[in-house]
Amino acid sequence: MADWIIGSAMALSLAGLFWMIITGRPSRGESGGGIASLSAFHDFQPKDKQNAVEVIIEQKAGKRLEEQSTGEGKKT
């Protein structure tokens, strides 16, 4: 009985693996690495580039906050 359960679990695992390979995605809900891949990319950059990216992000965030507080920006 245990052999049958283990065999079935292995068969289902292999079928799932083949399905992921054929469709090119792990499941319906996941779309990829997202923020994890971006943070890994950031970590591998030289320190001066990391600082430059952080400054630009902070400036853009400040600009958006300023637009929101004054009521300017895109109208939808």
Secondary structure, 3 states (H helix, E strand, C coil): CHHHHHHHHHHHHHHHHHHHHHHCCCCCCCCCCCHHHHHHHHHCCCHHHHHHHHHHHHHHHHHHHHHHHHCCCCCC
